[in-house]
Amino acid sequence: MHAIATWWDGIELWITGLPFVPQSIVVLVVLVPAAFLLAWAFDRLLAGVLHLLGRDGRAERDTTDVVSDPSITEGS
């Protein structure tokens, strides 16, 4: 754990030692893709959990389609 902390401290010191514009570019190049991938992973995880619980959008759409089907309510 100490090795990871030392490595991370070195990265932080390198980034904070850069001028503002290169520092911003480095942070954006790393953080934007990392945030996107993290959000995508959480979305997939939550979709899987909701699907297992039967609370996903597909189950709700199927129920809505049956209720809004005009052939059922007209009694043909």
All heavy atoms as a GROMACS GRO file, in nm:
protein
  587
    1MET      N    1   0.083  -0.119   0.000
    1MET     CA    2   0.000   0.000   0.000
    1MET      C    3   0.088   0.126   0.000
    1MET      O    4   0.052   0.225  -0.060
    1MET     CB    5  -0.091  -0.006   0.122
    1MET     CG    6  -0.213   0.077   0.112
    1MET     SD    7  -0.310   0.014  -0.024
    1MET     CE    8  -0.433   0.135  -0.031
    2HIS      N    9   0.200   0.117   0.069
    2HIS     CA   10   0.290   0.231   0.074
    2HIS      C   11   0.345   0.265  -0.064
    2HIS      O   12   0.360   0.383  -0.098
    2HIS     CB   13   0.405   0.202   0.172
    2HIS     CG   14   0.504   0.314   0.183
    2HIS    ND1   15   0.470   0.436   0.238
    2HIS    CD2   16   0.632   0.324   0.143
    2HIS    CE1   17   0.576   0.516   0.232
    2HIS    NE2   18   0.676   0.449   0.174
    3ALA      N   19   0.371   0.162  -0.144
    3ALA     CA   20   0.422   0.186  -0.280
    3ALA      C   21   0.320   0.259  -0.366
    3ALA      O   22   0.354   0.350  -0.442
    3ALA     CB   23   0.461   0.053  -0.344
    4ILE      N   24   0.193   0.222  -0.354
    4ILE     CA   25   0.087   0.290  -0.431
    4ILE      C   26   0.074   0.434  -0.385
    4ILE      O   27   0.061   0.526  -0.468
    4ILE     CB   28  -0.047   0.214  -0.416
    4ILE    CG1   29  -0.035   0.076  -0.481
    4ILE    CG2   30  -0.161   0.293  -0.478
    4ILE    CD1   31  -0.154  -0.013  -0.457
    5ALA      N   32   0.078   0.457  -0.255
    5ALA     CA   33   0.067   0.593  -0.203
    5ALA      C   34   0.184   0.680  -0.248
    5ALA      O   35   0.166   0.796  -0.284
    5ALA     CB   36   0.059   0.590  -0.050
    6THR      N   37   0.303   0.622  -0.249
    6THR     CA   38   0.420   0.696  -0.294
    6THR      C   39   0.410   0.729  -0.443
    6THR      O   40   0.440   0.840  -0.486
    6THR     CB   41   0.548   0.614  -0.268
    6THR    OG1   42   0.554   0.583  -0.129
    6THR    CG2   43   0.673   0.689  -0.309
    7TRP      N   44   0.364   0.632  -0.523
    7TRP     CA   45   0.346   0.654  -0.666
    7TRP      C   46   0.243   0.765  -0.689
    7TRP      O   47   0.264   0.855  -0.770
    7TRP     CB   48   0.302   0.524  -0.733
    7TRP     CG   49   0.263   0.541  -0.875
    7TRP    CD1   50   0.347   0.553  -0.982
    7TRP    CD2   51   0.130   0.552  -0.927
    7TRP    NE1   52   0.273   0.570  -1.097
    7TRP    CE2   53   0.140   0.570  -1.066
    7TRP    CE3   54   0.003   0.547  -0.868
    7TRP    CZ2   55   0.028   0.582  -1.147
    7TRP    CZ3   56  -0.107   0.560  -0.950
    7TRP    CH2   57  -0.095   0.578  -1.087
    8TRP      N   58   0.130   0.759  -0.619
    8TRP     CA   59   0.025   0.858  -0.636
    8TRP      C   60   0.074   0.997  -0.594
    8TRP      O   61   0.043   1.097  -0.660
    8TRP     CB   62  -0.098   0.819  -0.555
    8TRP     CG   63  -0.212   0.913  -0.579
    8TRP    CD1   64  -0.263   1.005  -0.492
    8TRP    CD2   65  -0.286   0.928  -0.700
    8TRP    NE1   66  -0.365   1.074  -0.551
    8TRP    CE2   67  -0.382   1.030  -0.679
    8TRP    CE3   68  -0.283   0.864  -0.824
    8TRP    CZ2   69  -0.472   1.070  -0.777
    8TRP    CZ3   70  -0.372   0.905  -0.922
    8TRP    CH2   71  -0.466   1.006  -0.898
    9ASP      N   72   0.150   1.006  -0.487
    9ASP     CA   73   0.206   1.134  -0.443
    9ASP      C   74   0.298   1.192  -0.551
    9ASP      O   75   0.299   1.313  -0.576
    9ASP     CB   76   0.283   1.119  -0.312
    9ASP     CG   77   0.190   1.102  -0.192
    9ASP    OD1   78   0.070   1.134  -0.205
    9ASP    OD2   79   0.239   1.055  -0.087
   10GLY      N   80   0.376   1.107  -0.615
   10GLY     CA   81   0.463   1.152  -0.723
   10GLY      C   82   0.384   1.208  -0.841
   10GLY      O   83   0.419   1.311  -0.899
   11ILE      N   84   0.274   1.140  -0.875
   11ILE     CA   85   0.187   1.188  -0.984
   11ILE      C   86   0.126   1.323  -0.946
   11ILE      O   87   0.124   1.417  -1.028
   11ILE     CB   88   0.077   1.085  -1.014
   11ILE    CG1   89   0.135   0.954  -1.064
   11ILE    CG2   90  -0.025   1.140  -1.112
   11ILE    CD1   91   0.204   0.962  -1.197
   12GLU      N   92   0.076   1.334  -0.825
   12GLU     CA   93   0.017   1.462  -0.780
   12GLU      C   94   0.118   1.575  -0.784
   12GLU      O   95   0.086   1.685  -0.829
   12GLU     CB   96  -0.037   1.447  -0.638
   12GLU     CG   97  -0.166   1.370  -0.627
   12GLU     CD   98  -0.212   1.358  -0.484
   12GLU    OE1   99  -0.128   1.365  -0.391
   12GLU    OE2  100  -0.333   1.344  -0.464
   13LEU      N  101   0.239   1.548  -0.737
   13LEU     CA  102   0.342   1.652  -0.738
   13LEU      C  103   0.379   1.692  -0.880
   13LEU      O  104   0.403   1.810  -0.909
   13LEU     CB  105   0.465   1.605  -0.661
   13LEU     CG  106   0.448   1.597  -0.509
   13LEU    CD1  107   0.570   1.532  -0.446
   13LEU    CD2  108   0.424   1.736  -0.452
   14TRP      N  109   0.384   1.595  -0.972
   14TRP     CA  110   0.415   1.626  -1.111
   14TRP      C  111   0.305   1.714  -1.172
   14TRP      O  112   0.333   1.812  -1.239
   14TRP     CB  113   0.432   1.497  -1.190
   14TRP     CG  114   0.452   1.522  -1.336
   14TRP    CD1  115   0.565   1.571  -1.394
   14TRP    CD2  116   0.357   1.501  -1.440
   14TRP    NE1  117   0.545   1.581  -1.530
   14TRP    CE2  118   0.419   1.539  -1.560
   14TRP    CE3  119   0.225   1.454  -1.444
   14TRP    CZ2  120   0.354   1.532  -1.683
   14TRP    CZ3  121   0.162   1.446  -1.566
   14TRP    CH2  122   0.225   1.485  -1.683
   15ILE      N  123   0.179   1.678  -1.148
   15ILE     CA  124   0.068   1.755  -1.204
   15ILE      C  125   0.063   1.896  -1.145
   15ILE      O  126   0.047   1.994  -1.217
   15ILE     CB  127  -0.067   1.682  -1.183
   15ILE    CG1  128  -0.072   1.557  -1.271
   15ILE    CG2  129  -0.185   1.772  -1.216
   15ILE    CD1  130  -0.192   1.470  -1.247
   16THR      N  131   0.078   1.908  -1.014
   16THR     CA  132   0.071   2.041  -0.953
   16THR      C  133   0.191   2.127  -0.989
   16THR      O  134   0.184   2.250  -0.980
   16THR     CB  135   0.061   2.031  -0.799
   16THR    OG1  136   0.171   1.957  -0.749
   16THR    CG2  137  -0.070   1.966  -0.759
   17GLY      N  138   0.301   2.066  -1.033
   17GLY     CA  139   0.418   2.143  -1.075
   17GLY      C  140   0.407   2.198  -1.216
   17GLY      O  141   0.488   2.281  -1.257
   18LEU      N  142   0.309   2.152  -1.292
   18LEU     CA  143   0.291   2.200  -1.429
   18LEU      C  144   0.227   2.339  -1.428
   18LEU      O  145   0.153   2.373  -1.336
   18LEU     CB  146   0.200   2.105  -1.507
   18LEU     CG  147   0.254   1.966  -1.539
   18LEU    CD1  148   0.144   1.881  -1.602
   18LEU    CD2  149   0.372   1.976  -1.632
   19PRO      N  150   0.250   2.418  -1.533
   19PRO     CA  151   0.175   2.543  -1.548
   19PRO      C  152   0.025   2.513  -1.565
   19PRO      O  153  -0.015   2.401  -1.594
   19PRO     CB  154   0.233   2.606  -1.674
   19PRO     CG  155   0.365   2.540  -1.693
   19PRO     CD  156   0.353   2.404  -1.634
   20PHE      N  157  -0.058   2.617  -1.552
   20PHE     CA  158  -0.203   2.598  -1.546
   20PHE      C  159  -0.260   2.530  -1.670
   20PHE      O  160  -0.339   2.436  -1.659
   20PHE     CB  161  -0.273   2.733  -1.523
   20PHE     CG  162  -0.422   2.720  -1.521
   20PHE    CD1  163  -0.486   2.663  -1.413
   20PHE    CD2  164  -0.499   2.762  -1.629
   20PHE    CE1  165  -0.623   2.650  -1.410
   20PHE    CE2  166  -0.635   2.749  -1.628
   20PHE     CZ  167  -0.698   2.693  -1.518
   21VAL      N  168  -0.227   2.578  -1.789
   21VAL     CA  169  -0.287   2.523  -1.911
   21VAL      C  170  -0.248   2.377  -1.932
   21VAL      O  171  -0.336   2.293  -1.952
   21VAL     CB  172  -0.253   2.611  -2.034
   21VAL    CG1  173  -0.300   2.547  -2.162
   21VAL    CG2  174  -0.314   2.750  -2.018
   22PRO      N  175  -0.118   2.340  -1.927
   22PRO     CA  176  -0.086   2.197  -1.940
   22PRO      C  177  -0.146   2.112  -1.827
   22PRO      O  178  -0.188   1.999  -1.850
   22PRO     CB  179   0.066   2.192  -1.934
   22PRO     CG  180   0.111   2.328  -1.972
   22PRO     CD  181   0.003   2.421  -1.925
   23GLN      N  182  -0.153   2.168  -1.708
   23GLN     CA  183  -0.214   2.097  -1.596
   23GLN      C  184  -0.361   2.068  -1.626
   23GLN      O  185  -0.409   1.957  -1.605
   23GLN     CB  186  -0.200   2.181  -1.469
   23GLN     CG  187  -0.255   2.115  -1.346
   23GLN     CD  188  -0.241   2.206  -1.225
   23GLN    OE1  189  -0.238   2.329  -1.238
   23GLN    NE2  190  -0.232   2.148  -1.107
   24SER      N  191  -0.432   2.167  -1.676
   24SER     CA  192  -0.574   2.149  -1.711
   24SER      C  193  -0.592   2.046  -1.820
   24SER      O  194  -0.682   1.963  -1.815
   24SER     CB  195  -0.635   2.282  -1.754
   24SER     OG  196  -0.625   2.376  -1.651
   25ILE      N  197  -0.504   2.051  -1.921
   25ILE     CA  198  -0.514   1.956  -2.031
   25ILE      C  199  -0.490   1.813  -1.982
   25ILE      O  200  -0.565   1.721  -2.016
   25ILE     CB  201  -0.415   1.993  -2.144
   25ILE    CG1  202  -0.461   2.123  -2.210
   25ILE    CG2  203  -0.403   1.882  -2.246
   25ILE    CD1  204  -0.360   2.183  -2.306
   26VAL      N  205  -0.389   1.794  -1.899
   26VAL     CA  206  -0.359   1.660  -1.846
   26VAL      C  207  -0.476   1.609  -1.763
   26VAL      O  208  -0.519   1.494  -1.777
   26VAL     CB  209  -0.229   1.661  -1.764
   26VAL    CG1  210  -0.212   1.532  -1.684
   26VAL    CG2  211  -0.109   1.682  -1.854
   27VAL      N  212  -0.530   1.693  -1.679
   27VAL     CA  213  -0.643   1.652  -1.594
   27VAL      C  214  -0.764   1.617  -1.680
   27VAL      O  215  -0.830   1.514  -1.658
   27VAL     CB  216  -0.676   1.761  -1.490
   27VAL    CG1  217  -0.807   1.733  -1.421
   27VAL    CG2  218  -0.564   1.771  -1.388
   28LEU      N  219  -0.796   1.698  -1.780
   28LEU     CA  220  -0.911   1.670  -1.866
   28LEU      C  221  -0.891   1.545  -1.950
   28LEU      O  222  -0.985   1.467  -1.969
   28LEU     CB  223  -0.940   1.789  -1.955
   28LEU     CG  224  -1.000   1.911  -1.885
   28LEU    CD1  225  -1.015   2.027  -1.982
   28LEU    CD2  226  -1.134   1.876  -1.824
   29VAL      N  227  -0.771   1.525  -2.000
   29VAL     CA  228  -0.744   1.406  -2.082
   29VAL      C  229  -0.758   1.279  -1.999
   29VAL      O  230  -0.800   1.175  -2.050
   29VAL     CB  231  -0.604   1.416  -2.146
   29VAL    CG1  232  -0.557   1.283  -2.202
   29VAL    CG2  233  -0.603   1.522  -2.254
   30VAL      N  234  -0.730   1.287  -1.871
   30VAL     CA  235  -0.742   1.170  -1.785
   30VAL      C  236  -0.881   1.160  -1.724
   30VAL      O  237  -0.942   1.053  -1.723
   30VAL     CB  238  -0.634   1.174  -1.673
   30VAL    CG1  239  -0.657   1.064  -1.572
   30VAL    CG2  240  -0.495   1.164  -1.734
   31LEU      N  241  -0.934   1.270  -1.672
   31LEU     CA  242  -1.060   1.264  -1.598
   31LEU      C  243  -1.184   1.248  -1.684
   31LEU      O  244  -1.278   1.178  -1.643
   31LEU     CB  245  -1.075   1.389  -1.510
   31LEU     CG  246  -0.985   1.393  -1.388
   31LEU    CD1  247  -1.014   1.518  -1.306
   31LEU    CD2  248  -1.003   1.270  -1.302
   32VAL      N  249  -1.189   1.308  -1.800
   32VAL     CA  250  -1.309   1.296  -1.884
   32VAL      C  251  -1.331   1.150  -1.926
   32VAL      O  252  -1.440   1.097  -1.906
   32VAL     CB  253  -1.304   1.393  -2.003
   32VAL    CG1  254  -1.414   1.362  -2.103
   32VAL    CG2  255  -1.316   1.537  -1.955
   33PRO      N  256  -1.231   1.082  -1.982
   33PRO     CA  257  -1.254   0.940  -2.015
   33PRO      C  258  -1.279   0.853  -1.891
   33PRO      O  259  -1.362   0.763  -1.894
   33PRO     CB  260  -1.125   0.896  -2.086
   33PRO     CG  261  -1.063   1.022  -2.134
   33PRO     CD  262  -1.102   1.128  -2.035
   34ALA      N  263  -1.209   0.881  -1.782
   34ALA     CA  264  -1.230   0.802  -1.660
   34ALA      C  265  -1.371   0.821  -1.606
   34ALA      O  266  -1.437   0.724  -1.567
   34ALA     CB  267  -1.127   0.840  -1.554
   35ALA      N  268  -1.419   0.944  -1.606
   35ALA     CA  269  -1.556   0.970  -1.559
   35ALA      C  270  -1.659   0.906  -1.651
   35ALA      O  271  -1.759   0.850  -1.605
   35ALA     CB  272  -1.580   1.121  -1.550
   36PHE      N  273  -1.634   0.911  -1.782
   36PHE     CA  274  -1.725   0.848  -1.878
   36PHE      C  275  -1.731   0.697  -1.854
   36PHE      O  276  -1.839   0.638  -1.849
   36PHE     CB  277  -1.681   0.878  -2.020
   36PHE     CG  278  -1.765   0.809  -2.123
   36PHE    CD1  279  -1.889   0.859  -2.158
   36PHE    CD2  280  -1.721   0.693  -2.184
   36PHE    CE1  281  -1.968   0.795  -2.251
   36PHE    CE2  282  -1.798   0.628  -2.277
   36PHE     CZ  283  -1.922   0.679  -2.311
   37LEU      N  284  -1.615   0.633  -1.841
   37LEU     CA  285  -1.612   0.489  -1.821
   37LEU      C  286  -1.676   0.448  -1.688
   37LEU      O  287  -1.747   0.348  -1.680
   37LEU     CB  288  -1.469   0.438  -1.828
   37LEU     CG  289  -1.407   0.439  -1.968
   37LEU    CD1  290  -1.259   0.401  -1.961
   37LEU    CD2  291  -1.482   0.347  -2.061
   38LEU      N  292  -1.653   0.528  -1.585
   38LEU     CA  293  -1.713   0.498  -1.455
   38LEU      C  294  -1.865   0.512  -1.461
   38LEU      O  295  -1.938   0.427  -1.409
   38LEU     CB  296  -1.655   0.591  -1.348
   38LEU     CG  297  -1.690   0.561  -1.204
   38LEU    CD1  298  -1.637   0.424  -1.164
   38LEU    CD2  299  -1.632   0.667  -1.114
   39ALA      N  300  -1.914   0.617  -1.526
   39ALA     CA  301  -2.058   0.636  -1.540
   39ALA      C  302  -2.120   0.523  -1.623
   39ALA      O  303  -2.228   0.472  -1.591
   39ALA     CB  304  -2.088   0.771  -1.604
   40TRP      N  305  -2.052   0.481  -1.731
   40TRP     CA  306  -2.101   0.373  -1.814
   40TRP      C  307  -2.108   0.242  -1.734
   40TRP      O  308  -2.206   0.168  -1.744
   40TRP     CB  309  -2.011   0.356  -1.936
   40TRP     CG  310  -2.054   0.245  -2.025
   40TRP    CD1  311  -2.150   0.247  -2.121
   40TRP    CD2  312  -2.001   0.111  -2.023
   40TRP    NE1  313  -2.160   0.124  -2.179
   40TRP    CE2  314  -2.070   0.038  -2.122
   40TRP    CE3  315  -1.903   0.048  -1.949
   40TRP    CZ2  316  -2.044  -0.096  -2.146
   40TRP    CZ3  317  -1.876  -0.086  -1.974
   40TRP    CH2  318  -1.946  -0.155  -2.072
   41ALA      N  319  -2.004   0.216  -1.655
   41ALA     CA  320  -2.001   0.093  -1.574
   41ALA      C  321  -2.112   0.093  -1.470
   41ALA      O  322  -2.180  -0.010  -1.452
   41ALA     CB  323  -1.864   0.078  -1.507
   42PHE      N  324  -2.135   0.206  -1.403
   42PHE     CA  325  -2.244   0.214  -1.306
   42PHE      C  326  -2.380   0.198  -1.374
   42PHE      O  327  -2.471   0.135  -1.320
   42PHE     CB  328  -2.240   0.346  -1.229
   42PHE     CG  329  -2.140   0.348  -1.118
   42PHE    CD1  330  -2.071   0.464  -1.089
   42PHE    CD2  331  -2.114   0.237  -1.041
   42PHE    CE1  332  -1.978   0.468  -0.986
   42PHE    CE2  333  -2.022   0.238  -0.938
   42PHE     CZ  334  -1.953   0.355  -0.911
   43ASP      N  335  -2.395   0.253  -1.493
   43ASP     CA  336  -2.520   0.240  -1.568
   43ASP      C  337  -2.547   0.094  -1.602
   43ASP      O  338  -2.659   0.045  -1.583
   43ASP     CB  339  -2.514   0.324  -1.695
   43ASP     CG  340  -2.640   0.313  -1.777
   43ASP    OD1  341  -2.748   0.343  -1.722
   43ASP    OD2  342  -2.631   0.274  -1.895
   44ARG      N  343  -2.446   0.023  -1.651
   44ARG     CA  344  -2.462  -0.119  -1.684
   44ARG      C  345  -2.491  -0.201  -1.559
   44ARG      O  346  -2.575  -0.291  -1.561
   44ARG     CB  347  -2.337  -0.173  -1.752
   44ARG     CG  348  -2.306  -0.113  -1.887
   44ARG     CD  349  -2.403  -0.157  -1.997
   44ARG     NE  350  -2.520  -0.071  -1.998
   44ARG     CZ  351  -2.644  -0.108  -2.026
   44ARG    NH1  352  -2.672  -0.230  -2.060
   44ARG    NH2  353  -2.744  -0.022  -2.023
   45LEU      N  354  -2.422  -0.172  -1.449
   45LEU     CA  355  -2.444  -0.244  -1.324
   45LEU      C  356  -2.586  -0.222  -1.273
   45LEU      O  357  -2.656  -0.317  -1.237
   45LEU     CB  358  -2.342  -0.199  -1.219
   45LEU     CG  359  -2.355  -0.262  -1.080
   45LEU    CD1  360  -2.320  -0.410  -1.086
   45LEU    CD2  361  -2.266  -0.190  -0.982
   46LEU      N  362  -2.630  -0.098  -1.273
   46LEU     CA  363  -2.765  -0.068  -1.226
   46LEU      C  364  -2.870  -0.129  -1.317
   46LEU      O  365  -2.971  -0.180  -1.270
   46LEU     CB  366  -2.785   0.083  -1.216
   46LEU     CG  367  -2.918   0.130  -1.159
   46LEU    CD1  368  -2.939   0.077  -1.017
   46LEU    CD2  369  -2.927   0.280  -1.161
   47ALA      N  370  -2.847  -0.126  -1.448
   47ALA     CA  371  -2.941  -0.188  -1.542
   47ALA      C  372  -2.952  -0.338  -1.515
   47ALA      O  373  -3.061  -0.395  -1.520
   47ALA     CB  374  -2.898  -0.162  -1.685
   48GLY      N  375  -2.839  -0.402  -1.488
   48GLY     CA  376  -2.842  -0.545  -1.457
   48GLY      C  377  -2.916  -0.576  -1.329
   48GLY      O  378  -2.996  -0.669  -1.324
   49VAL      N  379  -2.893  -0.496  -1.226
   49VAL     CA  380  -2.962  -0.517  -1.098
   49VAL      C  381  -3.112  -0.494  -1.114
   49VAL      O  382  -3.193  -0.574  -1.066
   49VAL     CB  383  -2.903  -0.425  -0.988
   49VAL    CG1  384  -2.989  -0.426  -0.864
   49VAL    CG2  385  -2.760  -0.466  -0.955
   50LEU      N  386  -3.149  -0.387  -1.183
   50LEU     CA  387  -3.292  -0.359  -1.203
   50LEU      C  388  -3.358  -0.466  -1.289
   50LEU      O  389  -3.474  -0.501  -1.268
   50LEU     CB  390  -3.311  -0.221  -1.265
   50LEU     CG  391  -3.277  -0.104  -1.174
   50LEU    CD1  392  -3.289   0.028  -1.249
   50LEU    CD2  393  -3.365  -0.103  -1.050
   51HIS      N  394  -3.286  -0.519  -1.386
   51HIS     CA  395  -3.340  -0.627  -1.468
   51HIS      C  396  -3.365  -0.751  -1.383
   51HIS      O  397  -3.468  -0.817  -1.397
   51HIS     CB  398  -3.247  -0.658  -1.585
   51HIS     CG  399  -3.298  -0.766  -1.673
   51HIS    ND1  400  -3.404  -0.749  -1.757
   51HIS    CD2  401  -3.257  -0.895  -1.689
   51HIS    CE1  402  -3.428  -0.862  -1.821
   51HIS    NE2  403  -3.340  -0.952  -1.782
   52LEU      N  404  -3.270  -0.784  -1.296
   52LEU     CA  405  -3.288  -0.899  -1.208
   52LEU      C  406  -3.406  -0.882  -1.114
   52LEU      O  407  -3.475  -0.978  -1.081
   52LEU     CB  408  -3.161  -0.923  -1.127
   52LEU     CG  409  -3.041  -0.980  -1.204
   52LEU    CD1  410  -2.920  -0.986  -1.113
   52LEU    CD2  411  -3.074  -1.118  -1.258
   53LEU      N  412  -3.431  -0.758  -1.072
   53LEU     CA  413  -3.543  -0.731  -0.982
   53LEU      C  414  -3.675  -0.713  -1.056
   53LEU      O  415  -3.779  -0.696  -0.994
   53LEU     CB  416  -3.513  -0.605  -0.899
   53LEU     CG  417  -3.394  -0.616  -0.802
   53LEU    CD1  418  -3.368  -0.482  -0.738
   53LEU    CD2  419  -3.421  -0.722  -0.696
   54GLY      N  420  -3.670  -0.713  -1.189
   54GLY     CA  421  -3.792  -0.693  -1.267
   54GLY      C  422  -3.838  -0.549  -1.270
   54GLY      O  423  -3.955  -0.522  -1.293
   55ARG      N  424  -3.748  -0.456  -1.244
   55ARG     CA  425  -3.785  -0.315  -1.238
   55ARG      C  426  -3.723  -0.234  -1.352
   55ARG      O  427  -3.710  -0.114  -1.343
   55ARG     CB  428  -3.738  -0.254  -1.106
   55ARG     CG  429  -3.790  -0.319  -0.981
   55ARG     CD  430  -3.936  -0.290  -0.960
   55ARG     NE  431  -3.960  -0.147  -0.965
   55ARG     CZ  432  -4.006  -0.074  -0.866
   55ARG    NH1  433  -4.032  -0.130  -0.753
   55ARG    NH2  434  -4.025   0.054  -0.881
   56ASP      N  435  -3.681  -0.301  -1.460
   56ASP     CA  436  -3.617  -0.229  -1.569
   56ASP      C  437  -3.722  -0.167  -1.661
   56ASP      O  438  -3.840  -0.194  -1.652
   56ASP     CB  439  -3.523  -0.320  -1.647
   56ASP     CG  440  -3.594  -0.439  -1.709
   56ASP    OD1  441  -3.706  -0.470  -1.665
   56ASP    OD2  442  -3.536  -0.501  -1.800
   57GLY      N  443  -3.679  -0.081  -1.750
   57GLY     CA  444  -3.770  -0.010  -1.840
   57GLY      C  445  -3.841  -0.103  -1.936
   57GLY      O  446  -3.953  -0.077  -1.977
   58ARG      N  447  -3.780  -0.215  -1.973
   58ARG     CA  448  -3.842  -0.308  -2.066
   58ARG      C  449  -3.968  -0.368  -2.005
   58ARG      O  450  -4.071  -0.377  -2.070
   58ARG     CB  451  -3.744  -0.418  -2.102
   58ARG     CG  452  -3.789  -0.501  -2.217
   58ARG     CD  453  -3.684  -0.598  -2.263
   58ARG     NE  454  -3.551  -0.560  -2.219
   58ARG     CZ  455  -3.462  -0.644  -2.170
   58ARG    NH1  456  -3.491  -0.771  -2.159
   58ARG    NH2  457  -3.342  -0.604  -2.133
   59ALA      N  458  -3.963  -0.406  -1.879
   59ALA     CA  459  -4.080  -0.462  -1.813
   59ALA      C  460  -4.190  -0.358  -1.802
   59ALA      O  461  -4.309  -0.388  -1.820
   59ALA     CB  462  -4.043  -0.514  -1.674
   60GLU      N  463  -4.154  -0.233  -1.776
   60GLU     CA  464  -4.253  -0.126  -1.767
   60GLU      C  465  -4.316  -0.098  -1.903
   60GLU      O  466  -4.436  -0.078  -1.914
   60GLU     CB  467  -4.187   0.000  -1.713
   60GLU     CG  468  -4.285   0.112  -1.686
   60GLU     CD  469  -4.216   0.231  -1.622
   60GLU    OE1  470  -4.134   0.210  -1.531
   60GLU    OE2  471  -4.245   0.343  -1.666
   61ARG      N  472  -4.236  -0.100  -2.011
   61ARG     CA  473  -4.288  -0.077  -2.146
   61ARG      C  474  -4.384  -0.187  -2.186
   61ARG      O  475  -4.487  -0.163  -2.246
   61ARG     CB  476  -4.173  -0.071  -2.246
   61ARG     CG  477  -4.117   0.065  -2.267
   61ARG     CD  478  -4.031   0.070  -2.391
   61ARG     NE  479  -3.934  -0.039  -2.399
   61ARG     CZ  480  -3.812  -0.036  -2.349
   61ARG    NH1  481  -3.769   0.071  -2.287
   61ARG    NH2  482  -3.731  -0.139  -2.362
   62ASP      N  483  -4.353  -0.313  -2.152
   62ASP     CA  484  -4.440  -0.424  -2.186
   62ASP      C  485  -4.577  -0.408  -2.118
   62ASP      O  486  -4.680  -0.431  -2.179
   62ASP     CB  487  -4.377  -0.557  -2.145
   62ASP     CG  488  -4.253  -0.589  -2.227
   62ASP    OD1  489  -4.234  -0.526  -2.332
   62ASP    OD2  490  -4.175  -0.677  -2.184
   63THR      N  491  -4.577  -0.367  -1.995
   63THR     CA  492  -4.702  -0.345  -1.922
   63THR      C  493  -4.781  -0.231  -1.984
   63THR      O  494  -4.902  -0.240  -2.002
   63THR     CB  495  -4.674  -0.314  -1.774
   63THR    OG1  496  -4.594  -0.418  -1.721
   63THR    CG2  497  -4.802  -0.302  -1.696
   64THR      N  498  -4.713  -0.123  -2.020
   64THR     CA  499  -4.779  -0.007  -2.080
   64THR      C  500  -4.838  -0.044  -2.215
   64THR      O  501  -4.947  -0.002  -2.250
   64THR     CB  502  -4.679   0.109  -2.096
   64THR    OG1  503  -4.620   0.135  -1.969
   64THR    CG2  504  -4.747   0.234  -2.146
   65ASP      N  505  -4.767  -0.125  -2.294
   65ASP     CA  506  -4.818  -0.165  -2.425
   65ASP      C  507  -4.946  -0.244  -2.412
   65ASP      O  508  -5.039  -0.227  -2.491
   65ASP     CB  509  -4.713  -0.247  -2.501
   65ASP     CG  510  -4.594  -0.163  -2.544
   65ASP    OD1  511  -4.609  -0.039  -2.545
   65ASP    OD2  512  -4.489  -0.221  -2.576
   66VAL      N  513  -4.955  -0.332  -2.315
   66VAL     CA  514  -5.075  -0.413  -2.296
   66VAL      C  515  -5.191  -0.325  -2.254
   66VAL      O  516  -5.302  -0.338  -2.305
   66VAL     CB  517  -5.049  -0.524  -2.191
   66VAL    CG1  518  -5.179  -0.593  -2.153
   66VAL    CG2  519  -4.949  -0.625  -2.245
   67VAL      N  520  -5.168  -0.231  -2.164
   67VAL     CA  521  -5.274  -0.144  -2.115
   67VAL      C  522  -5.322  -0.049  -2.224
   67VAL      O  523  -5.441  -0.022  -2.236
   67VAL     CB  524  -5.225  -0.065  -1.991
   67VAL    CG1  525  -5.325   0.041  -1.952
   67VAL    CG2  526  -5.200  -0.160  -1.876
   68SER      N  527  -5.232   0.000  -2.309
   68SER     CA  528  -5.270   0.098  -2.409
   68SER      C  529  -5.311   0.034  -2.542
   68SER      O  530  -5.338   0.104  -2.637
   68SER     CB  531  -5.156   0.197  -2.432
   68SER     OG  532  -5.044   0.127  -2.486
   69ASP      N  533  -5.319  -0.098  -2.550
   69ASP     CA  534  -5.359  -0.165  -2.674
   69ASP      C  535  -5.508  -0.142  -2.696
   69ASP      O  536  -5.592  -0.186  -2.618
   69ASP     CB  537  -5.328  -0.314  -2.662
   69ASP     CG  538  -5.348  -0.388  -2.794
   69ASP    OD1  539  -5.381  -0.320  -2.894
   69ASP    OD2  540  -5.331  -0.511  -2.795
   70PRO      N  541  -5.548  -0.071  -2.805
   70PRO     CA  542  -5.689  -0.038  -2.827
   70PRO      C  543  -5.776  -0.162  -2.850
   70PRO      O  544  -5.894  -0.160  -2.819
   70PRO     CB  545  -5.689   0.053  -2.948
   70PRO     CG  546  -5.553   0.046  -3.008
   70PRO     CD  547  -5.462  -0.015  -2.906
   71SER      N  548  -5.721  -0.270  -2.903
   71SER     CA  549  -5.805  -0.388  -2.929
   71SER      C  550  -5.853  -0.451  -2.799
   71SER      O  551  -5.958  -0.515  -2.798
   71SER     CB  552  -5.726  -0.490  -3.012
   71SER     OG  553  -5.615  -0.537  -2.936
   72ILE      N  554  -5.783  -0.432  -2.692
   72ILE     CA  555  -5.825  -0.488  -2.564
   72ILE      C  556  -5.938  -0.405  -2.504
   72ILE      O  557  -6.036  -0.460  -2.454
   72ILE     CB  558  -5.705  -0.493  -2.466
   72ILE    CG1  559  -5.602  -0.592  -2.518
   72ILE    CG2  560  -5.751  -0.535  -2.326
   72ILE    CD1  561  -5.473  -0.592  -2.437
   73THR      N  562  -5.931  -0.273  -2.515
   73THR     CA  563  -6.031  -0.188  -2.451
   73THR      C  564  -6.157  -0.173  -2.535
   73THR      O  565  -6.262  -0.142  -2.483
   73THR     CB  566  -5.972  -0.049  -2.423
   73THR    OG1  567  -5.924   0.007  -2.546
   73THR    CG2  568  -5.858  -0.057  -2.323
   74GLU      N  569  -6.150  -0.195  -2.668
   74GLU     CA  570  -6.269  -0.179  -2.752
   74GLU      C  571  -6.360  -0.300  -2.744
   74GLU      O  572  -6.480  -0.288  -2.770
   74GLU     CB  573  -6.225  -0.156  -2.897
   74GLU     CG  574  -6.161  -0.022  -2.918
   74GLU     CD  575  -6.111  -0.005  -3.061
   74GLU    OE1  576  -6.134  -0.096  -3.144
   74GLU    OE2  577  -6.047   0.095  -3.090
   75GLY      N  578  -6.309  -0.414  -2.712
   75GLY     CA  579  -6.391  -0.534  -2.698
   75GLY      C  580  -6.440  -0.586  -2.831
   75GLY      O  581  -6.558  -0.618  -2.847
   76SER      N  582  -6.354  -0.589  -2.935
   76SER     CA  583  -6.396  -0.634  -3.066
   76SER      C  584  -6.421  -0.777  -3.070
   76SER      O  585  -6.454  -0.868  -3.049
   76SER     CB  586  -6.294  -0.604  -3.174
   76SER     OG  587  -6.164  -0.596  -3.130
   0.00000   0.00000   0.00000
